[in-house]
């Protein structure tokens, strides 16, 4: 704080730039990080980036039944949802501390988290 109770704008800008760099770094980590979801005790596995890009799908041949395609479809959806959940958890872990820090910049300016 400067005299008169005014926030130090240079300090606020420096904090904002540092936070932006950390945020960009975390986003890059998420784009490269891989998570795996599974269904049917691992009979169907989906690997994706934490950013949501599906990289691979593995299906155990013993569950492929031409007479019962619906079960395979359900398992695939379950594995995709499990991978998406894992990606969201990783995102919260990486981004939470950074976005939670936005309140530190508030200084009474009404910024989110302030």
C-alpha angles and dihedrals in degrees: 000000000000123000112292093037095280117145118246102252093197090055091047092050091048091051090048092051092048091049091048090053091049091048092051090048092051091048090052091050090051092050089055100036117098127212128186127214125192142188135189093034091303098317088123120034129180123193119197140158117263085248089064105259110140109227104176145358121206121193122186106233093225091071095052105107117164088205093056109041091147093069091052090048091050092049091049092051090048092052092048091050091048091052091048090052090051090049091051091050091051091047091051090048094050101035103032097078090047099047091041087060093064088090088064088067094050099092089170094304093117095247116162112279092022 
